[in-house]
Amino acid sequence: MTTDLILSLQITALGMGLVFGAILLLWLMMVILTALTADKESTEDEVPASRSASPAADSVSETGYKLQAAAVAVAVALAEQELSSAHPLPEPPTAIVSAWQLGMRTSQRSEKGNFRRH
């Protein structure tokens, strides 16, 4: 009995150790990947700053380009919406008997024994 308990505790500890070890390994991999990608982003950010004479001019022209791109995207979306042949579907006609009525009638028939099962 005690050997079974000790064995089960050892298996539990091994399983939990593997789970936490895997979590720590994934965390370590994320830290390494973040560190590697952060270095690449900082070098890419430095290149445009060295090309331009003033950083403020770049941000203004970039903002203007973004606004123009947004305006073009909205215009294209509106044009596609006008050309679209999609239209709302009509609602299906209502049933003569509602689902509630059908359920009640079925239960009444099964209580009386008139309901046949195939």
DSSP file (Angstrom, degrees, kcal/mol; ACC not computed):
  #  RESIDUE AA STRUCTURE BP1 BP2  ACC     N-H-->O    O-->H-N    N-H-->O    O-->H-N    TCO  KAPPA ALPHA  PHI   PSI    X-CA   Y-CA   Z-CA
    1    1 A M     >        0   0    0      0, 0.0     4,-1.9     0, 0.0     5,-0.1   0.000 360.0 360.0 360.0 -48.5    0.0    0.0    0.0
    2    2 A T  H  >  +     0   0    0      1,-0.2     4,-2.6     2,-0.2     5,-0.2   0.837 360.0  55.1 -70.6 -30.4    2.7    2.5    0.9
    3    3 A T  H  > S+     0   0    0      2,-0.2     4,-2.5     1,-0.2    -1,-0.2   0.883 107.7  50.1 -68.6 -35.6    4.8    1.5   -2.1
    4    4 A D  H  > S+     0   0    0      2,-0.2     4,-2.6     1,-0.2    -2,-0.2   0.906 111.7  48.3 -65.2 -40.5    1.8    2.2   -4.4
    5    5 A L  H  X S+     0   0    0     -4,-1.9     4,-2.3     2,-0.2    -2,-0.2   0.919 113.0  46.9 -65.6 -43.4    1.4    5.6   -2.7
    6    6 A I  H  X S+     0   0    0     -4,-2.6     4,-2.2     2,-0.2    -2,-0.2   0.908 113.0  49.7 -65.1 -41.2    5.1    6.4   -3.1
    7    7 A L  H  X S+     0   0    0     -4,-2.5     4,-2.4     2,-0.2    -2,-0.2   0.912 111.0  49.0 -63.6 -42.8    5.1    5.2   -6.7
    8    8 A S  H  X S+     0   0    0     -4,-2.6     4,-2.3     1,-0.2    -1,-0.2   0.889 111.1  50.0 -66.0 -37.7    2.1    7.4   -7.5
    9    9 A L  H  X S+     0   0    0     -4,-2.3     4,-2.5     2,-0.2    -1,-0.2   0.880 110.6  50.2 -66.6 -37.2    3.7   10.4   -5.8
   10   10 A Q  H  X S+     0   0    0     -4,-2.2     4,-2.5     2,-0.2    -2,-0.2   0.915 111.5  47.7 -65.9 -42.6    6.9    9.9   -7.8
   11   11 A I  H  X S+     0   0    0     -4,-2.4     4,-2.5     2,-0.2    -2,-0.2   0.906 112.8  49.7 -64.4 -40.7    4.9    9.6  -11.1
   12   12 A T  H  X S+     0   0    0     -4,-2.3     4,-2.7     2,-0.2     5,-0.2   0.926 111.8  47.5 -63.4 -44.9    3.0   12.8  -10.2
   13   13 A A  H  X S+     0   0    0     -4,-2.5     4,-2.4     1,-0.2    -2,-0.2   0.898 112.4  49.9 -64.3 -40.1    6.1   14.7   -9.4
   14   14 A L  H  X S+     0   0    0     -4,-2.5     4,-2.3     2,-0.2    -2,-0.2   0.927 112.4  47.2 -64.0 -44.2    7.8   13.5  -12.6
   15   15 A G  H  X S+     0   0    0     -4,-2.5     4,-2.2     2,-0.2    -2,-0.2   0.926 114.3  45.9 -63.1 -45.5    4.7   14.6  -14.6
   16   16 A M  H  X S+     0   0    0     -4,-2.7     4,-2.7     1,-0.2     5,-0.3   0.881 111.2  53.4 -66.4 -37.1    4.5   17.9  -13.0
   17   17 A G  H  X S+     0   0    0     -4,-2.4     4,-2.3    -5,-0.2    -1,-0.2   0.904 109.2  48.7 -62.8 -41.0    8.2   18.5  -13.4
   18   18 A L  H  X S+     0   0    0     -4,-2.3     4,-2.4     2,-0.2    -2,-0.2   0.910 111.8  49.4 -65.3 -41.3    8.0   17.7  -17.1
   19   19 A V  H  X S+     0   0    0     -4,-2.2     4,-2.2     2,-0.2    -2,-0.2   0.951 114.7  42.8 -63.3 -49.1    5.1   20.1  -17.5
   20   20 A F  H  X S+     0   0    0     -4,-2.7     4,-2.5     1,-0.2    -1,-0.2   0.859 112.8  54.2 -67.7 -33.6    6.8   23.0  -15.7
   21   21 A G  H  X S+     0   0    0     -4,-2.3     4,-2.3    -5,-0.3    -1,-0.2   0.909 108.8  48.3 -63.5 -41.4   10.0   22.2  -17.5
   22   22 A A  H  X S+     0   0    0     -4,-2.4     4,-2.4     2,-0.2    -2,-0.2   0.893 111.0  51.0 -65.7 -39.1    8.3   22.5  -20.8
   23   23 A I  H  X S+     0   0    0     -4,-2.2     4,-2.3     2,-0.2    -2,-0.2   0.927 111.5  47.2 -63.6 -43.9    6.7   25.8  -19.7
   24   24 A L  H  X S+     0   0    0     -4,-2.5     4,-2.4     2,-0.2    -2,-0.2   0.883 110.8  52.5 -65.2 -37.4   10.0   27.2  -18.7
   25   25 A L  H  X S+     0   0    0     -4,-2.3     4,-2.3     2,-0.2    -2,-0.2   0.922 110.6  47.1 -64.0 -43.6   11.6   26.0  -22.0
   26   26 A L  H  X S+     0   0    0     -4,-2.4     4,-2.2     2,-0.2    -2,-0.2   0.897 111.7  51.3 -64.0 -39.7    8.9   27.8  -24.0
   27   27 A W  H  X S+     0   0    0     -4,-2.3     4,-2.1     2,-0.2    -2,-0.2   0.915 110.0  49.2 -63.0 -42.9    9.3   30.9  -21.9
   28   28 A L  H  X S+     0   0    0     -4,-2.4     4,-2.3     1,-0.2    -2,-0.2   0.900 110.1  51.2 -63.5 -41.1   13.1   30.9  -22.5
   29   29 A M  H  X S+     0   0    0     -4,-2.3     4,-2.6     1,-0.2    -1,-0.2   0.888 109.5  50.6 -64.3 -38.4   12.5   30.4  -26.3
   30   30 A M  H  X S+     0   0    0     -4,-2.2     4,-2.4     2,-0.2    -2,-0.2   0.897 109.7  50.2 -66.6 -39.4   10.1   33.4  -26.3
   31   31 A V  H  X S+     0   0    0     -4,-2.1     4,-2.3     2,-0.2    -2,-0.2   0.922 112.5  47.2 -63.6 -43.6   12.7   35.6  -24.5
   32   32 A I  H  X S+     0   0    0     -4,-2.3     4,-2.3     2,-0.2    -2,-0.2   0.929 113.2  47.8 -65.1 -44.8   15.4   34.6  -26.9
   33   33 A L  H  X S+     0   0    0     -4,-2.6     4,-2.5     1,-0.2     5,-0.2   0.887 111.6  50.7 -64.6 -37.9   13.2   35.2  -30.0
   34   34 A T  H  X S+     0   0    0     -4,-2.4     4,-2.1     1,-0.2    -1,-0.2   0.910 110.8  48.9 -64.7 -41.2   12.1   38.6  -28.6
   35   35 A A  H  X S+     0   0    0     -4,-2.3     4,-1.3     2,-0.2    -2,-0.2   0.893 112.8  47.8 -65.6 -38.9   15.7   39.6  -28.0
   36   36 A L  H  X S+     0   0    0     -4,-2.3     4,-1.2     1,-0.2    -2,-0.2   0.912 114.9  43.7 -69.5 -42.2   16.6   38.6  -31.5
   37   37 A T  H  X S+     0   0    0     -4,-2.5     4,-2.0     1,-0.2    -2,-0.2   0.811 107.7  59.6 -74.9 -28.7   13.8   40.4  -33.3
   38   38 A A  H  X S+     0   0    0     -4,-2.1     4,-1.8    -5,-0.2    -1,-0.2   0.866 103.3  52.7 -66.8 -35.2   14.2   43.5  -31.1
   39   39 A D  H  X S+     0   0    0     -4,-1.3     4,-1.6     2,-0.2    -1,-0.2   0.901 109.1  49.2 -65.9 -40.3   17.7   43.9  -32.4
   40   40 A K  H  X S+     0   0    0     -4,-1.2     4,-1.8     1,-0.2    -2,-0.2   0.899 110.2  50.6 -66.6 -40.4   16.5   43.7  -36.1
   41   41 A E  H  X S+     0   0    0     -4,-2.0     4,-1.9     1,-0.2    -1,-0.2   0.881 108.0  52.1 -66.6 -37.9   13.8   46.3  -35.5
   42   42 A S  H  X S+     0   0    0     -4,-1.8     4,-1.2     1,-0.2    -1,-0.2   0.867 109.9  48.6 -69.4 -34.6   16.1   48.8  -33.9
   43   43 A T  H  X S+     0   0    0     -4,-1.6     4,-1.0     1,-0.2    -1,-0.2   0.852 110.8  51.2 -72.7 -32.5   18.6   48.6  -36.8
   44   44 A E  H  < S+     0   0    0     -4,-1.8    -2,-0.2     1,-0.2     3,-0.2   0.858 107.9  52.6 -69.9 -34.2   15.8   49.0  -39.4
   45   45 A D  H  X S+     0   0    0     -4,-1.9     4,-0.9     1,-0.2    -1,-0.2   0.809 105.5  55.2 -70.3 -29.1   14.5   52.1  -37.5
   46   46 A E  H  X S+     0   0    0     -4,-1.2     4,-1.5     1,-0.2    -1,-0.2   0.799  97.0  65.1 -75.0 -28.1   18.0   53.7  -37.6
   47   47 A V  H  X S+     0   0    0     -4,-1.0     4,-1.2     1,-0.2     3,-0.4   0.943 102.3  44.1 -65.9 -50.3   18.3   53.4  -41.4
   48   48 A P  H  > S+     0   0    0      0, 0.0     4,-1.6     0, 0.0    -1,-0.2   0.861 110.7  56.7 -64.2 -31.8   15.5   55.8  -42.5
   49   49 A A  H  < S+     0   0    0     -4,-0.9    -2,-0.2     1,-0.2    -3,-0.1   0.857 106.2  49.5 -67.0 -33.6   16.5   58.3  -39.8
   50   50 A S  H  < S+     0   0    0     -4,-1.5    -1,-0.2    -3,-0.4    -3,-0.1   0.759 107.7  55.7 -76.7 -23.4   20.0   58.5  -41.3
   51   51 A R  H  < S+     0   0    0     -4,-1.2    -2,-0.2    -3,-0.2    -1,-0.2   0.891  98.8  67.6 -74.6 -39.7   18.7   59.1  -44.8
   52   52 A S  S  < S-     0   0    0     -4,-1.6     0, 0.0     1,-0.1     0, 0.0  -0.445  72.3-139.6 -88.5 157.1   16.6   62.1  -44.1
   53   53 A A  S    S+     0   0    0      1,-0.3    -1,-0.1    -2,-0.1    -4,-0.0   0.877  92.7  22.8 -78.1 -39.2   17.7   65.5  -43.2
   54   54 A S     >  -     0   0    0      1,-0.1     4,-1.1     0, 0.0     3,-0.5  -0.993  64.1-149.2-132.0 129.8   15.0   66.1  -40.6
   55   55 A P  H  > S+     0   0    0      0, 0.0     4,-1.9     0, 0.0     5,-0.2   0.801  98.3  61.7 -65.2 -28.0   13.0   63.4  -38.8
   56   56 A A  H  > S+     0   0    0      1,-0.2     4,-2.0     2,-0.2     5,-0.2   0.866  99.6  54.4 -67.2 -35.1    9.9   65.6  -38.6
   57   57 A A  H  > S+     0   0    0     -3,-0.5     4,-2.4     1,-0.2     5,-0.2   0.886 107.5  50.7 -66.0 -38.0    9.7   65.8  -42.4
   58   58 A D  H  X S+     0   0    0     -4,-1.1     4,-2.6     1,-0.2    -2,-0.2   0.917 110.1  48.6 -64.8 -43.1    9.6   62.0  -42.6
   59   59 A S  H  X S+     0   0    0     -4,-1.9     4,-2.0     2,-0.2    -1,-0.2   0.867 112.5  48.9 -68.4 -34.5    6.8   61.7  -40.1
   60   60 A V  H  X S+     0   0    0     -4,-2.0     4,-2.2     2,-0.2    -1,-0.2   0.936 114.6  43.6 -68.8 -46.1    4.7   64.4  -41.8
   61   61 A S  H  X S+     0   0    0     -4,-2.4     4,-2.3     1,-0.2    -2,-0.2   0.876 113.9  51.5 -68.5 -35.2    5.1   62.8  -45.2
   62   62 A E  H  X S+     0   0    0     -4,-2.6     4,-2.2    -5,-0.2    -1,-0.2   0.897 109.9  49.4 -66.4 -39.3    4.5   59.3  -43.8
   63   63 A T  H  X S+     0   0    0     -4,-2.0     4,-2.4     2,-0.2    -2,-0.2   0.900 110.3  51.2 -65.1 -40.5    1.3   60.6  -42.1
   64   64 A G  H  X S+     0   0    0     -4,-2.2     4,-2.4     1,-0.2    -2,-0.2   0.905 110.0  49.1 -62.6 -41.7    0.2   62.1  -45.4
   65   65 A Y  H  X S+     0   0    0     -4,-2.3     4,-2.6     2,-0.2    -2,-0.2   0.888 110.6  50.8 -64.4 -39.1    0.8   58.9  -47.3
   66   66 A K  H  X S+     0   0    0     -4,-2.2     4,-2.2     2,-0.2    -2,-0.2   0.906 110.7  48.6 -65.9 -40.5   -1.1   56.9  -44.6
   67   67 A L  H  X S+     0   0    0     -4,-2.4     4,-2.2     2,-0.2    -2,-0.2   0.904 112.5  48.2 -65.8 -40.8   -4.0   59.3  -44.9
   68   68 A Q  H  X S+     0   0    0     -4,-2.4     4,-2.4     2,-0.2    -2,-0.2   0.912 111.3  50.3 -64.7 -41.9   -4.0   59.1  -48.7
   69   69 A A  H  X S+     0   0    0     -4,-2.6     4,-2.2     1,-0.2    -2,-0.2   0.891 110.8  49.6 -64.0 -38.5   -3.9   55.3  -48.5
   70   70 A A  H  X S+     0   0    0     -4,-2.2     4,-2.2     2,-0.2    -1,-0.2   0.900 110.7  50.0 -66.2 -40.4   -6.8   55.2  -46.1
   71   71 A A  H  X S+     0   0    0     -4,-2.2     4,-2.2     1,-0.2    -2,-0.2   0.906 111.5  48.3 -65.1 -41.0   -8.8   57.5  -48.4
   72   72 A V  H  X S+     0   0    0     -4,-2.4     4,-2.5     2,-0.2    -1,-0.2   0.905 110.5  51.8 -65.0 -41.2   -8.1   55.4  -51.4
   73   73 A A  H  X S+     0   0    0     -4,-2.2     4,-2.2     1,-0.2    -2,-0.2   0.899 110.6  47.7 -63.5 -40.4   -9.1   52.2  -49.4
   74   74 A V  H  X S+     0   0    0     -4,-2.2     4,-2.5     2,-0.2    -1,-0.2   0.911 111.6  50.3 -66.2 -41.9  -12.4   53.8  -48.4
   75   75 A A  H  X S+     0   0    0     -4,-2.2     4,-2.2     1,-0.2    -2,-0.2   0.904 111.8  47.8 -63.3 -41.4  -13.1   54.9  -52.0
   76   76 A V  H  X S+     0   0    0     -4,-2.5     4,-2.4     2,-0.2    -1,-0.2   0.910 111.6  50.2 -65.9 -41.8  -12.4   51.4  -53.3
   77   77 A A  H  X S+     0   0    0     -4,-2.2     4,-1.9     1,-0.2    -2,-0.2   0.901 111.4  48.3 -64.1 -41.2  -14.6   49.8  -50.6
   78   78 A L  H  X S+     0   0    0     -4,-2.5     4,-1.8     2,-0.2    -1,-0.2   0.895 111.7  50.0 -65.8 -39.3  -17.5   52.1  -51.4
   79   79 A A  H  X S+     0   0    0     -4,-2.2     4,-1.7     1,-0.2    -2,-0.2   0.909 111.3  48.3 -65.9 -41.2  -17.2   51.5  -55.1
   80   80 A E  H  X S+     0   0    0     -4,-2.4     4,-1.0     1,-0.2    -1,-0.2   0.859 108.7  54.8 -66.5 -34.1  -17.1   47.7  -54.6
   81   81 A Q  H  < S+     0   0    0     -4,-1.9     3,-0.2     1,-0.2    -1,-0.2   0.890 108.1  48.6 -66.8 -38.4  -20.2   48.0  -52.4
   82   82 A E  H  < S+     0   0    0     -4,-1.8    -1,-0.2     1,-0.2    -2,-0.2   0.858 114.1  46.1 -69.0 -34.7  -22.1   49.8  -55.1
   83   83 A L  H  < S+     0   0    0     -4,-1.7    -1,-0.2    -5,-0.1    -2,-0.2   0.607  88.1 112.4 -82.5 -12.2  -21.2   47.2  -57.7
   84   84 A S     <  -     0   0    0     -4,-1.0    -3,-0.0    -3,-0.2    -4,-0.0  -0.342  56.8-154.5 -66.6 139.1  -22.0   44.3  -55.5
   85   85 A S        +     0   0    0      2,-0.0     2,-0.2    -2,-0.0    -1,-0.1   0.338  55.9 122.2 -93.8   6.8  -24.9   42.2  -56.5
   86   86 A A        +     0   0    0     -5,-0.1    -2,-0.0     0, 0.0     0, 0.0  -0.458  35.8 173.2 -70.5 139.6  -25.5   41.0  -52.9
   87   87 A H        -     0   0    0     -2,-0.2     2,-0.1     0, 0.0    -2,-0.0  -0.980  39.5 -87.7-143.5 154.4  -28.9   41.8  -51.5
   88   88 A P        -     0   0    0      0, 0.0     0, 0.0     0, 0.0     0, 0.0  -0.370  45.3-118.6 -65.4 139.9  -30.6   40.9  -48.3
   89   89 A L        -     0   0    0      1,-0.1     2,-0.1    -2,-0.1     0, 0.0  -0.535  29.0-110.9 -77.1 142.3  -32.5   37.6  -48.4
   90   90 A P        -     0   0    0      0, 0.0    -1,-0.1     0, 0.0     0, 0.0  -0.417  37.4-102.3 -70.6 150.4  -36.2   37.7  -47.8
   91   91 A E        -     0   0    0      1,-0.1     3,-0.1    -2,-0.1     0, 0.0  -0.471  40.7-107.6 -70.7 142.4  -37.5   36.1  -44.6
   92   92 A P        -     0   0    0      0, 0.0    -1,-0.1     0, 0.0     3,-0.1  -0.336  43.6 -91.6 -67.7 153.5  -39.0   32.7  -45.0
   93   93 A P        -     0   0    0      0, 0.0     2,-0.1     0, 0.0     0, 0.0  -0.316  48.2-101.4 -64.7 149.2  -42.7   32.5  -44.7
   94   94 A T        -     0   0    0      1,-0.1     2,-0.1    -3,-0.1     4,-0.1  -0.392  39.1-106.1 -71.7 149.0  -44.0   31.7  -41.2
   95   95 A A        -     0   0    0      1,-0.1    -1,-0.1    -2,-0.1     3,-0.1  -0.395  16.0-130.2 -72.5 150.9  -45.0   28.2  -40.4
   96   96 A I  S    S+     0   0    0      1,-0.2     2,-0.5    -2,-0.1    -1,-0.1   0.897 101.3  37.7 -67.3 -39.2  -48.7   27.5  -40.1
   97   97 A V  S    S-     0   0    0      4,-0.0    -1,-0.2     3,-0.0    -2,-0.1  -0.954  90.5-130.7-114.2 130.2  -48.0   25.7  -36.8
   98   98 A S     >  -     0   0    0     -2,-0.5     4,-2.4     1,-0.1     5,-0.2  -0.285  25.0-109.7 -73.8 164.8  -45.4   27.1  -34.5
   99   99 A A  H  > S+     0   0    0      1,-0.2     4,-2.3     2,-0.2     5,-0.2   0.861 119.7  53.8 -62.7 -36.1  -42.7   24.9  -33.0
  100  100 A W  H  > S+     0   0    0      2,-0.2     4,-2.4     1,-0.2    -1,-0.2   0.924 109.3  47.4 -65.2 -44.3  -44.3   25.2  -29.6
  101  101 A Q  H  > S+     0   0    0      1,-0.2     4,-2.6     2,-0.2     5,-0.2   0.906 111.3  51.5 -63.5 -41.2  -47.7   24.0  -30.9
  102  102 A L  H  X S+     0   0    0     -4,-2.4     4,-2.2     1,-0.2    -2,-0.2   0.913 110.4  48.7 -62.6 -42.8  -46.0   21.1  -32.7
  103  103 A G  H  X S+     0   0    0     -4,-2.3     4,-2.3     2,-0.2    -2,-0.2   0.914 112.2  48.1 -63.0 -42.9  -44.2   20.0  -29.6
  104  104 A M  H  X S+     0   0    0     -4,-2.4     4,-2.3     2,-0.2    -2,-0.2   0.915 112.4  48.6 -65.1 -42.9  -47.4   20.2  -27.5
  105  105 A R  H  X S+     0   0    0     -4,-2.6     4,-2.4     2,-0.2    -1,-0.2   0.887 111.2  50.9 -64.6 -38.6  -49.4   18.2  -30.1
  106  106 A T  H  X S+     0   0    0     -4,-2.2     4,-2.2    -5,-0.2    -1,-0.2   0.923 111.1  47.3 -65.4 -43.4  -46.7   15.6  -30.3
  107  107 A S  H  X S+     0   0    0     -4,-2.3     4,-1.8     1,-0.2    -2,-0.2   0.882 111.9  51.1 -66.4 -36.2  -46.6   15.2  -26.6
  108  108 A Q  H  X S+     0   0    0     -4,-2.3     4,-1.8     2,-0.2    -2,-0.2   0.908 111.1  47.8 -66.0 -41.3  -50.4   15.0  -26.4
  109  109 A R  H  X>S+     0   0    0     -4,-2.4     5,-1.7     1,-0.2     4,-1.1   0.884 111.1  50.4 -67.0 -37.5  -50.5   12.3  -29.1
  110  110 A S  H  <5S+     0   0    0     -4,-2.2    -1,-0.2     1,-0.2    -2,-0.2   0.848 109.1  52.2 -71.2 -30.5  -47.7   10.3  -27.4
  111  111 A E  H  <5S+     0   0    0     -4,-1.8    -1,-0.2     1,-0.2    -2,-0.2   0.874 111.4  46.4 -69.5 -36.0  -49.6   10.4  -24.1
  112  112 A K  H  <5S-     0   0    0     -4,-1.8    -1,-0.2    -5,-0.1    -2,-0.2   0.670 113.3-118.6 -80.1 -16.0  -52.8    9.1  -25.7
  113  113 A G  T  <5S+     0   0    0     -4,-1.1    -3,-0.2    -5,-0.1    -4,-0.1   0.571  83.1 116.4  90.7   9.3  -51.0    6.4  -27.5
  114  114 A N      < +     0   0    0     -5,-1.7     2,-0.6    -6,-0.2    -4,-0.2   0.501  46.8 102.2 -86.5  -4.0  -51.8    7.6  -31.0
  115  115 A F        -     0   0    0     -6,-1.0     2,-0.4    -7,-0.1    -9,-0.0  -0.704  60.2-156.5 -86.2 122.1  -48.2    8.2  -31.9
  116  116 A R        -     0   0    0     -2,-0.6     2,-0.4     2,-0.0    -2,-0.1  -0.833   2.4-149.6-101.0 133.9  -46.7    5.5  -34.0
  117  117 A R              0   0    0     -2,-0.4    -2,-0.0     1,-0.1     0, 0.0  -0.860 360.0 360.0-100.9 136.1  -43.0    4.9  -34.1
  118  118 A H              0   0    0     -2,-0.4    -1,-0.1     0, 0.0    -2,-0.0   0.417 360.0 360.0 -98.9 360.0  -41.4    3.6  -37.3
